[in-house]
Amino acid sequence: MAMYKNRSKSRKNTKILMGVIIGQLAIIIGLILLIRTNSNSINSSSENPSISSSEYLFGIDISHYQEKIDWSEMRTSHHPIEYVFIRSTMGINGKDKRFKENWESAKQHHYIRGAYHYYRPDENADEQFENYKSTVNLDEGDFIPILDIEKESKFGSDSLRNGVLRWLSLAEAEYGVKPMIYTGLSFYQNILKGYVGDYPLWIAAYSGKHGLKNEEWIFHQFTEKVKIKGIGPTVDGNDFNGGIEDLKKMCMKYVAPIPGIVH
């Protein structure tokens, strides 16, 4: 009889222990689900789509500073992203370490894409263009080549402008289109204005559109604080000064080979 009572007590204790374990597991699972739900809620609400709500066509520009991008997640963004500018190269030998990945992903996810070269003002313009040319393959539907110029040269403004114009002329000869220039508003007005008037202009100015009223801008980088799903760091936001058909005119076109001429 005593043995039976001990067994009964042991079974009862085992049931109690199992109940406690099951209860604790249920609590843990519930907490995990709650954390995931809150995390998803935070991720979906952490965007700031109001920043891109305007009459202009919106796009972003990225480099390896945005780290690894989840392009599928980015495709669900509440921002109306039409196009993506991607840094490709820097100076005579610098290459953005995520360019190839970003370049291919942008096309796979059906964004209009553009590749820009960061111009180092004290390096040879010909070699800088060769770096861009050897890295970037522009297809039909991609934006025209883009030169990013932001800093003065230690050799002076004339040397800088000559180098910039040299890069632009090489690009035009290679791709058959006039490249676009990216620069800051004050840098453009103080250094470049009057020398590069034939080229489309992408201007960075974070104080609003009023500063651009006397400039013939095509793209306006108006903020560096865009929050987008799939991208950890904030991103630069840009407006296009025109409609969708105008945007397509900023892209490379297919040119059929001329019979008898090797391209």
C-alpha positions as protocol buffer text, in pm:
chain_id: "A"
residue {
  index: 1
  type: MET
  ca { x: 0 y: 0 z: 0 }
}
residue {
  index: 2
  type: ALA
  ca { x: 281 y: 241 z: 87 }
}
residue {
  index: 3
  type: MET
  ca { x: 450 y: 165 z: -246 }
}
residue {
  index: 4
  type: TYR
  ca { x: 125 y: 238 z: -433 }
}
residue {
  index: 5
  type: LYS
  ca { x: 89 y: 571 z: -253 }
}
residue {
  index: 6
  type: ASN
  ca { x: 447 y: 665 z: -343 }
}
residue {
  index: 7
  type: ARG
  ca { x: 386 y: 582 z: -709 }
}
residue {
  index: 8
  type: SER
  ca { x: 64 y: 782 z: -711 }
}
residue {
  index: 9
  type: LYS
  ca { x: 238 y: 1077 z: -552 }
}
residue {
  index: 10
  type: SER
  ca { x: 523 y: 1052 z: -802 }
}
residue {
  index: 11
  type: ARG
  ca { x: 280 y: 1051 z: -1096 }
}
residue {
  index: 12
  type: LYS
  ca { x: 100 y: 1349 z: -952 }
}
residue {
  index: 13
  type: ASN
  ca { x: 428 y: 1539 z: -914 }
}
residue {
  index: 14
  type: THR
  ca { x: 524 y: 1447 z: -1272 }
}
residue {
  index: 15
  type: LYS
  ca { x: 193 y: 1580 z: -1404 }
}
residue {
  index: 16
  type: ILE
  ca { x: 240 y: 1901 z: -1209 }
}
residue {
  index: 17
  type: LEU
  ca { x: 595 y: 1938 z: -1344 }
}
residue {
  index: 18
  type: MET
  ca { x: 480 y: 1873 z: -1700 }
}
residue {
  index: 19
  type: GLY
  ca { x: 204 y: 2129 z: -1658 }
}
residue {
  index: 20
  type: VAL
  ca { x: 455 y: 2386 z: -1537 }
}
residue {
  index: 21
  type: ILE
  ca { x: 689 y: 2312 z: -1829 }
}
residue {
  index: 22
  type: ILE
  ca { x: 407 y: 2332 z: -2084 }
}
residue {
  index: 23
  type: GLY
  ca { x: 288 y: 2657 z: -1928 }
}
residue {
  index: 24
  type: GLN
  ca { x: 636 y: 2806 z: -1945 }
}
residue {
  index: 25
  type: LEU
  ca { x: 677 y: 2697 z: -2307 }
}
residue {
  index: 26
  type: ALA
  ca { x: 344 y: 2858 z: -2392 }
}
residue {
  index: 27
  type: ILE
  ca { x: 459 y: 3183 z: -2231 }
}
residue {
  index: 28
  type: ILE
  ca { x: 790 y: 3174 z: -2419 }
}
residue {
  index: 29
  type: ILE
  ca { x: 618 y: 3106 z: -2754 }
}
residue {
  index: 30
  type: GLY
  ca { x: 372 y: 3386 z: -2683 }
}
residue {
  index: 31
  type: LEU
  ca { x: 654 y: 3629 z: -2608 }
}
residue {
  index: 32
  type: ILE
  ca { x: 837 y: 3533 z: -2928 }
}
residue {
  index: 33
  type: LEU
  ca { x: 524 y: 3590 z: -3135 }
}
residue {
  index: 34
  type: LEU
  ca { x: 463 y: 3921 z: -2960 }
}
residue {
  index: 35
  type: ILE
  ca { x: 820 y: 4035 z: -3028 }
}
residue {
  index: 36
  type: ARG
  ca { x: 792 y: 3937 z: -3395 }
}
residue {
  index: 37
  type: THR
  ca { x: 461 y: 4114 z: -3431 }
}
residue {
  index: 38
  type: ASN
  ca { x: 595 y: 4429 z: -3271 }
}
residue {
  index: 39
  type: SER
  ca { x: 910 y: 4407 z: -3481 }
}
residue {
  index: 40
  type: ASN
  ca { x: 709 y: 4379 z: -3803 }
}
residue {
  index: 41
  type: SER
  ca { x: 490 y: 4665 z: -3689 }
}
residue {
  index: 42
  type: ILE
  ca { x: 793 y: 4880 z: -3616 }
}
residue {
  index: 43
  type: ASN
  ca { x: 950 y: 4793 z: -3953 }
}
residue {
  index: 44
  type: SER
  ca { x: 634 y: 4877 z: -4146 }
}
residue {
  index: 45
  type: SER
  ca { x: 576 y: 5201 z: -3958 }
}
residue {
  index: 46
  type: SER
  ca { x: 937 y: 5318 z: -3948 }
}
residue {
  index: 47
  type: GLU
  ca { x: 916 y: 5456 z: -4301 }
}
residue {
  index: 48
  type: ASN
  ca { x: 841 y: 5823 z: -4357 }
}
residue {
  index: 49
  type: PRO
  ca { x: 640 y: 5823 z: -4683 }
}
residue {
  index: 50
  type: SER
  ca { x: 518 y: 6177 z: -4623 }
}
residue {
  index: 51
  type: ILE
  ca { x: 868 y: 6296 z: -4715 }
}
residue {
  index: 52
  type: SER
  ca { x: 821 y: 6167 z: -5071 }
}
residue {
  index: 53
  type: SER
  ca { x: 461 y: 6283 z: -5119 }
}
residue {
  index: 54
  type: SER
  ca { x: 478 y: 6548 z: -5390 }
}
residue {
  index: 55
  type: GLU
  ca { x: 389 y: 6609 z: -5752 }
}
residue {
  index: 56
  type: TYR
  ca { x: 739 y: 6500 z: -5857 }
}
residue {
  index: 57
  type: LEU
  ca { x: 854 y: 6151 z: -5952 }
}
residue {
  index: 58
  type: PHE
  ca { x: 1054 y: 6016 z: -5658 }
}
residue {
  index: 59
  type: GLY
  ca { x: 1372 y: 5811 z: -5649 }
}
residue {
  index: 60
  type: ILE
  ca { x: 1672 y: 5736 z: -5428 }
}
residue {
  index: 61
  type: ASP
  ca { x: 2049 y: 5712 z: -5458 }
}
residue {
  index: 62
  type: ILE
  ca { x: 2258 y: 5448 z: -5285 }
}
residue {
  index: 63
  type: SER
  ca { x: 2613 y: 5324 z: -5235 }
}
residue {
  index: 64
  type: HIS
  ca { x: 2781 y: 5070 z: -5010 }
}
residue {
  index: 65
  type: TYR
  ca { x: 2712 y: 5307 z: -4720 }
}
residue {
  index: 66
  type: GLN
  ca { x: 2356 y: 5171 z: -4726 }
}
residue {
  index: 67
  type: GLU
  ca { x: 2505 y: 4827 z: -4652 }
}
residue {
  index: 68
  type: LYS
  ca { x: 2326 y: 4514 z: -4779 }
}
residue {
  index: 69
  type: ILE
  ca { x: 1980 y: 4594 z: -4912 }
}
residue {
  index: 70
  type: ASP
  ca { x: 1681 y: 4361 z: -4898 }
}
residue {
  index: 71
  type: TRP
  ca { x: 1544 y: 4448 z: -5242 }
}
residue {
  index: 72
  type: SER
  ca { x: 1231 y: 4233 z: -5207 }
}
residue {
  index: 73
  type: GLU
  ca { x: 1143 y: 4414 z: -4886 }
}
residue {
  index: 74
  type: MET
  ca { x: 1227 y: 4746 z: -5045 }
}
residue {
  index: 75
  type: ARG
  ca { x: 981 y: 4667 z: -5325 }
}
residue {
  index: 76
  type: THR
  ca { x: 700 y: 4680 z: -5064 }
}
residue {
  index: 77
  type: SER
  ca { x: 798 y: 5032 z: -4956 }
}
residue {
  index: 78
  type: HIS
  ca { x: 529 y: 5294 z: -4912 }
}
residue {
  index: 79
  type: HIS
  ca { x: 759 y: 5542 z: -5088 }
}
residue {
  index: 80
  type: PRO
  ca { x: 673 y: 5573 z: -5461 }
}
residue {
  index: 81
  type: ILE
  ca { x: 1024 y: 5479 z: -5579 }
}
residue {
  index: 82
  type: GLU
  ca { x: 1051 y: 5499 z: -5958 }
}
residue {
  index: 83
  type: TYR
  ca { x: 1429 y: 5501 z: -6001 }
}
residue {
  index: 84
  type: VAL
  ca { x: 1754 y: 5427 z: -5819 }
}
residue {
  index: 85
  type: PHE
  ca { x: 2091 y: 5596 z: -5868 }
}
residue {
  index: 86
  type: ILE
  ca { x: 2381 y: 5368 z: -5773 }
}
residue {
  index: 87
  type: ARG
  ca { x: 2742 y: 5466 z: -5709 }
}
residue {
  index: 88
  type: SER
  ca { x: 2971 y: 5263 z: -5932 }
}
residue {
  index: 89
  type: THR
  ca { x: 3322 y: 5403 z: -5918 }
}
residue {
  index: 90
  type: MET
  ca { x: 3544 y: 5661 z: -5752 }
}
residue {
  index: 91
  type: GLY
  ca { x: 3854 y: 5825 z: -5896 }
}
residue {
  index: 92
  type: ILE
  ca { x: 4100 y: 5632 z: -6109 }
}
residue {
  index: 93
  type: ASN
  ca { x: 4063 y: 5294 z: -5939 }
}
residue {
  index: 94
  type: GLY
  ca { x: 3793 y: 5301 z: -5671 }
}
residue {
  index: 95
  type: LYS
  ca { x: 3494 y: 5070 z: -5710 }
}
residue {
  index: 96
  type: ASP
  ca { x: 3190 y: 5068 z: -5484 }
}
residue {
  index: 97
  type: LYS
  ca { x: 3199 y: 4726 z: -5319 }
}
residue {
  index: 98
  type: ARG
  ca { x: 2824 y: 4676 z: -5356 }
}
residue {
  index: 99
  type: PHE
  ca { x: 2783 y: 4818 z: -5707 }
}
residue {
  index: 100
  type: LYS
  ca { x: 2751 y: 4490 z: -5896 }
}
residue {
  index: 101
  type: GLU
  ca { x: 2505 y: 4351 z: -5641 }
}
residue {
  index: 102
  type: ASN
  ca { x: 2296 y: 4670 z: -5635 }
}
residue {
  index: 103
  type: TRP
  ca { x: 2312 y: 4717 z: -6013 }
}
residue {
  index: 104
  type: GLU
  ca { x: 2180 y: 4369 z: -6086 }
}
residue {
  index: 105
  type: SER
  ca { x: 1919 y: 4380 z: -5810 }
}
residue {
  index: 106
  type: ALA
  ca { x: 1779 y: 4714 z: -5927 }
}
residue {
  index: 107
  type: LYS
  ca { x: 1709 y: 4566 z: -6270 }
}
residue {
  index: 108
  type: GLN
  ca { x: 1568 y: 4243 z: -6128 }
}
residue {
  index: 109
  type: HIS
  ca { x: 1322 y: 4445 z: -5921 }
}
residue {
  index: 110
  type: HIS
  ca { x: 1219 y: 4664 z: -6215 }
}
residue {
  index: 111
  type: TYR
  ca { x: 1360 y: 5000 z: -6114 }
}
residue {
  index: 112
  type: ILE
  ca { x: 1501 y: 5248 z: -6363 }
}
residue {
  index: 113
  type: ARG
  ca { x: 1867 y: 5248 z: -6265 }
}
residue {
  index: 114
  type: GLY
  ca { x: 2157 y: 5486 z: -6308 }
}
residue {
  index: 115
  type: ALA
  ca { x: 2530 y: 5452 z: -6237 }
}
residue {
  index: 116
  type: TYR
  ca { x: 2732 y: 5749 z: -6115 }
}
residue {
  index: 117
  type: HIS
  ca { x: 3105 y: 5809 z: -6087 }
}
residue {
  index: 118
  type: TYR
  ca { x: 3246 y: 6004 z: -5792 }
}
residue {
  index: 119
  type: TYR
  ca { x: 3503 y: 6244 z: -5937 }
}
residue {
  index: 120
  type: ARG
  ca { x: 3823 y: 6286 z: -5738 }
}
residue {
  index: 121
  type: PRO
  ca { x: 3938 y: 6637 z: -5833 }
}
residue {
  index: 122
  type: ASP
  ca { x: 4311 y: 6576 z: -5809 }
}
residue {
  index: 123
  type: GLU
  ca { x: 4321 y: 6260 z: -6022 }
}
residue {
  index: 124
  type: ASN
  ca { x: 4352 y: 6216 z: -6399 }
}
residue {
  index: 125
  type: ALA
  ca { x: 4019 y: 6258 z: -6580 }
}
residue {
  index: 126
  type: ASP
  ca { x: 4100 y: 6009 z: -6857 }
}
residue {
  index: 127
  type: GLU
  ca { x: 4187 y: 5736 z: -6609 }
}
residue {
  index: 128
  type: GLN
  ca { x: 3878 y: 5815 z: -6406 }
}
residue {
  index: 129
  type: PHE
  ca { x: 3660 y: 5770 z: -6712 }
}
residue {
  index: 130
  type: GLU
  ca { x: 3832 y: 5443 z: -6797 }
}
residue {
  index: 131
  type: ASN
  ca { x: 3749 y: 5321 z: -6446 }
}
residue {
  index: 132
  type: TYR
  ca { x: 3381 y: 5401 z: -6505 }
}
residue {
  index: 133
  type: LYS
  ca { x: 3374 y: 5260 z: -6857 }
}
residue {
  index: 134
  type: SER
  ca { x: 3535 y: 4931 z: -6755 }
}
residue {
  index: 135
  type: THR
  ca { x: 3294 y: 4887 z: -6464 }
}
residue {
  index: 136
  type: VAL
  ca { x: 2958 y: 5007 z: -6596 }
}
residue {
  index: 137
  type: ASN
  ca { x: 2764 y: 4850 z: -6881 }
}
residue {
  index: 138
  type: LEU
  ca { x: 2469 y: 5074 z: -6965 }
}
residue {
  index: 139
  type: ASP
  ca { x: 2173 y: 4898 z: -7123 }
}
residue {
  index: 140
  type: GLU
  ca { x: 1871 y: 5037 z: -7300 }
}
residue {
  index: 141
  type: GLY
  ca { x: 1644 y: 5185 z: -7034 }
}
residue {
  index: 142
  type: ASP
  ca { x: 1927 y: 5273 z: -6794 }
}
residue {
  index: 143
  type: PHE
  ca { x: 1993 y: 5637 z: -6712 }
}
residue {
  index: 144
  type: ILE
  ca { x: 2258 y: 5822 z: -6910 }
}
residue {
  index: 145
  type: PRO
  ca { x: 2607 y: 5827 z: -6749 }
}
residue {
  index: 146
  type: ILE
  ca { x: 2638 y: 6046 z: -6440 }
}
residue {
  index: 147
  type: LEU
  ca { x: 2933 y: 6238 z: -6296 }
}
residue {
  index: 148
  type: ASP
  ca { x: 2930 y: 6331 z: -5927 }
}
residue {
  index: 149
  type: ILE
  ca { x: 3149 y: 6634 z: -5858 }
}
residue {
  index: 150
  type: GLU
  ca { x: 3153 y: 6787 z: -5511 }
}
residue {
  index: 151
  type: LYS
  ca { x: 3502 y: 6907 z: -5418 }
}
residue {
  index: 152
  type: GLU
  ca { x: 3750 y: 7169 z: -5536 }
}
residue {
  index: 153
  type: SER
  ca { x: 4091 y: 7073 z: -5673 }
}
residue {
  index: 154
  type: LYS
  ca { x: 4417 y: 7163 z: -5506 }
}
residue {
  index: 155
  type: PHE
  ca { x: 4526 y: 7268 z: -5855 }
}
residue {
  index: 156
  type: GLY
  ca { x: 4255 y: 7534 z: -5878 }
}
residue {
  index: 157
  type: SER
  ca { x: 3912 y: 7583 z: -6032 }
}
residue {
  index: 158
  type: ASP
  ca { x: 4031 y: 7598 z: -6392 }
}
residue {
  index: 159
  type: SER
  ca { x: 4206 y: 7264 z: -6358 }
}
residue {
  index: 160
  type: LEU
  ca { x: 3895 y: 7114 z: -6199 }
}
residue {
  index: 161
  type: ARG
  ca { x: 3664 y: 7240 z: -6473 }
}
residue {
  index: 162
  type: ASN
  ca { x: 3900 y: 7118 z: -6746 }
}
residue {
  index: 163
  type: GLY
  ca { x: 3907 y: 6773 z: -6588 }
}
residue {
  index: 164
  type: VAL
  ca { x: 3530 y: 6760 z: -6547 }
}
residue {
  index: 165
  type: LEU
  ca { x: 3473 y: 6868 z: -6908 }
}
residue {
  index: 166
  type: ARG
  ca { x: 3725 y: 6608 z: -7024 }
}
residue {
  index: 167
  type: TRP
  ca { x: 3541 y: 6328 z: -6839 }
}
residue {
  index: 168
  type: LEU
  ca { x: 3208 y: 6446 z: -6979 }
}
residue {
  index: 169
  type: SER
  ca { x: 3339 y: 6462 z: -7337 }
}
residue {
  index: 170
  type: LEU
  ca { x: 3486 y: 6112 z: -7311 }
}
residue {
  index: 171
  type: ALA
  ca { x: 3155 y: 5979 z: -7181 }
}
residue {
  index: 172
  type: GLU
  ca { x: 2961 y: 6152 z: -7457 }
}
residue {
  index: 173
  type: ALA
  ca { x: 3191 y: 6006 z: -7722 }
}
residue {
  index: 174
  type: GLU
  ca { x: 3164 y: 5658 z: -7573 }
}
residue {
  index: 175
  type: TYR
  ca { x: 2789 y: 5642 z: -7506 }
}
residue {
  index: 176
  type: GLY
  ca { x: 2656 y: 5881 z: -7768 }
}
residue {
  index: 177
  type: VAL
  ca { x: 2462 y: 6093 z: -7515 }
}
residue {
  index: 178
  type: LYS
  ca { x: 2535 y: 6391 z: -7297 }
}
residue {
  index: 179
  type: PRO
  ca { x: 2606 y: 6274 z: -6940 }
}
residue {
  index: 180
  type: MET
  ca { x: 2439 y: 6424 z: -6636 }
}
residue {
  index: 181
  type: ILE
  ca { x: 2617 y: 6616 z: -6361 }
}
residue {
  index: 182
  type: TYR
  ca { x: 2544 y: 6574 z: -5991 }
}
residue {
  index: 183
  type: THR
  ca { x: 2664 y: 6848 z: -5757 }
}
residue {
  index: 184
  type: GLY
  ca { x: 2564 y: 7068 z: -5466 }
}
residue {
  index: 185
  type: LEU
  ca { x: 2380 y: 7394 z: -5530 }
}
residue {
  index: 186
  type: SER
  ca { x: 2647 y: 7628 z: -5392 }
}
residue {
  index: 187
  type: PHE
  ca { x: 2928 y: 7432 z: -5559 }
}
residue {
  index: 188
  type: TYR
  ca { x: 2747 y: 7455 z: -5890 }
}
residue {
  index: 189
  type: GLN
  ca { x: 2682 y: 7826 z: -5857 }
}
residue {
  index: 190
  type: ASN
  ca { x: 3037 y: 7910 z: -5743 }
}
residue {
  index: 191
  type: ILE
  ca { x: 3247 y: 7671 z: -5950 }
}
residue {
  index: 192
  type: LEU
  ca { x: 3063 y: 7507 z: -6239 }
}
residue {
  index: 193
  type: LYS
  ca { x: 2790 y: 7743 z: -6353 }
}
residue {
  index: 194
  type: GLY
  ca { x: 2860 y: 7894 z: -6692 }
}
residue {
  index: 195
  type: TYR
  ca { x: 3089 y: 7608 z: -6792 }
}
residue {
  index: 196
  type: VAL
  ca { x: 2863 y: 7302 z: -6805 }
}
residue {
  index: 197
  type: GLY
  ca { x: 2535 y: 7451 z: -6927 }
}
residue {
  index: 198
  type: ASP
  ca { x: 2487 y: 7190 z: -7199 }
}
residue {
  index: 199
  type: TYR
  ca { x: 2461 y: 6903 z: -6953 }
}
residue {
  index: 200
  type: PRO
  ca { x: 2155 y: 6788 z: -6755 }
}
residue {
  index: 201
  type: LEU
  ca { x: 2180 y: 6892 z: -6392 }
}
residue {
  index: 202
  type: TRP
  ca { x: 2108 y: 6691 z: -6076 }
}
residue {
  index: 203
  type: ILE
  ca { x: 2140 y: 6930 z: -5782 }
}
residue {
  index: 204
  type: ALA
  ca { x: 2161 y: 6860 z: -5409 }
}
residue {
  index: 205
  type: ALA
  ca { x: 1989 y: 7128 z: -5201 }
}
residue {
  index: 206
  type: TYR
  ca { x: 1819 y: 7048 z: -4872 }
}
residue {
  index: 207
  type: SER
  ca { x: 1654 y: 7386 z: -4811 }
}
residue {
  index: 208
  type: GLY
  ca { x: 1364 y: 7334 z: -5051 }
}
residue {
  index: 209
  type: LYS
  ca { x: 1276 y: 7409 z: -5411 }
}
residue {
  index: 210
  type: HIS
  ca { x: 1297 y: 7786 z: -5373 }
}
residue {
  index: 211
  type: GLY
  ca { x: 1678 y: 7775 z: -5397 }
}
residue {
  index: 212
  type: LEU
  ca { x: 1649 y: 7617 z: -5742 }
}
residue {
  index: 213
  type: LYS
  ca { x: 1410 y: 7868 z: -5896 }
}
residue {
  index: 214
  type: ASN
  ca { x: 1681 y: 8026 z: -6112 }
}
residue {
  index: 215
  type: GLU
  ca { x: 1844 y: 7696 z: -6211 }
}
residue {
  index: 216
  type: GLU
  ca { x: 1747 y: 7455 z: -6489 }
}
residue {
  index: 217
  type: TRP
  ca { x: 1751 y: 7141 z: -6278 }
}
residue {
  index: 218
  type: ILE
  ca { x: 1641 y: 6795 z: -6389 }
}
residue {
  index: 219
  type: PHE
  ca { x: 1676 y: 6608 z: -6060 }
}
residue {
  index: 220
  type: HIS
  ca { x: 1674 y: 6755 z: -5712 }
}
residue {
  index: 221
  type: GLN
  ca { x: 1824 y: 6569 z: -5416 }
}
residue {
  index: 222
  type: PHE
  ca { x: 1618 y: 6731 z: -5144 }
}
residue {
  index: 223
  type: THR
  ca { x: 1689 y: 6519 z: -4836 }
}
residue {
  index: 224
  type: GLU
  ca { x: 1924 y: 6262 z: -4689 }
}
residue {
  index: 225
  type: LYS
  ca { x: 1673 y: 6132 z: -4435 }
}
residue {
  index: 226
  type: VAL
  ca { x: 1449 y: 5889 z: -4621 }
}
residue {
  index: 227
  type: LYS
  ca { x: 1365 y: 5573 z: -4424 }
}
residue {
  index: 228
  type: ILE
  ca { x: 1289 y: 5275 z: -4642 }
}
residue {
  index: 229
  type: LYS
  ca { x: 1196 y: 4916 z: -4566 }
}
residue {
  index: 230
  type: GLY
  ca { x: 1479 y: 4680 z: -4656 }
}
residue {
  index: 231
  type: ILE
  ca { x: 1749 y: 4943 z: -4603 }
}
residue {
  index: 232
  type: GLY
  ca { x: 1909 y: 4999 z: -4262 }
}
residue {
  index: 233
  type: PRO
  ca { x: 2066 y: 5347 z: -4289 }
}
residue {
  index: 234
  type: THR
  ca { x: 1869 y: 5644 z: -4417 }
}
residue {
  index: 235
  type: VAL
  ca { x: 1880 y: 5723 z: -4789 }
}
residue {
  index: 236
  type: ASP
  ca { x: 1895 y: 6034 z: -5008 }
}
residue {
  index: 237
  type: GLY
  ca { x: 1563 y: 6129 z: -5169 }
}
residue {
  index: 238
  type: ASN
  ca { x: 1529 y: 6286 z: -5514 }
}
residue {
  index: 239
  type: ASP
  ca { x: 1259 y: 6452 z: -5724 }
}
residue {
  index: 240
  type: PHE
  ca { x: 1244 y: 6449 z: -6104 }
}
residue {
  index: 241
  type: ASN
  ca { x: 1132 y: 6767 z: -6275 }
}
residue {
  index: 242
  type: GLY
  ca { x: 894 y: 6615 z: -6529 }
}
residue {
  index: 243
  type: GLY
  ca { x: 653 y: 6331 z: -6607 }
}
residue {
  index: 244
  type: ILE
  ca { x: 716 y: 5963 z: -6669 }
}
residue {
  index: 245
  type: GLU
  ca { x: 770 y: 6012 z: -7044 }
}
residue {
  index: 246
  type: ASP
  ca { x: 1023 y: 6285 z: -6969 }
}
residue {
  index: 247
  type: LEU
  ca { x: 1197 y: 6047 z: -6728 }
}
residue {
  index: 248
  type: LYS
  ca { x: 1229 y: 5785 z: -7001 }
}
residue {
  index: 249
  type: LYS
  ca { x: 1399 y: 6045 z: -7220 }
}
residue {
  index: 250
  type: MET
  ca { x: 1680 y: 6056 z: -6962 }
}
residue {
  index: 251
  type: CYS
  ca { x: 1756 y: 5692 z: -7037 }
}
residue {
  index: 252
  type: MET
  ca { x: 1977 y: 5516 z: -7288 }
}
residue {
  index: 253
  type: LYS
  ca { x: 1810 y: 5418 z: -7615 }
}
residue {
  index: 254
  type: TYR
  ca { x: 1875 y: 5116 z: -7831 }
}
residue {
  index: 255
  type: VAL
  ca { x: 2069 y: 5209 z: -8142 }
}
residue {
  index: 256
  type: ALA
  ca { x: 2059 y: 4950 z: -8421 }
}
residue {
  index: 257
  type: PRO
  ca { x: 2402 y: 4871 z: -8569 }
}
residue {
  index: 258
  type: ILE
  ca { x: 2471 y: 5027 z: -8908 }
}
residue {
  index: 259
  type: PRO
  ca { x: 2543 y: 4754 z: -9168 }
}
residue {
  index: 260
  type: GLY
  ca { x: 2910 y: 4729 z: -9250 }
}
residue {
  index: 261
  type: ILE
  ca { x: 3023 y: 4912 z: -8936 }
}
residue {
  index: 262
  type: VAL
  ca { x: 3167 y: 4719 z: -8643 }
}
residue {
  index: 263
  type: HIS
  ca { x: 3065 y: 4859 z: -8303 }
}
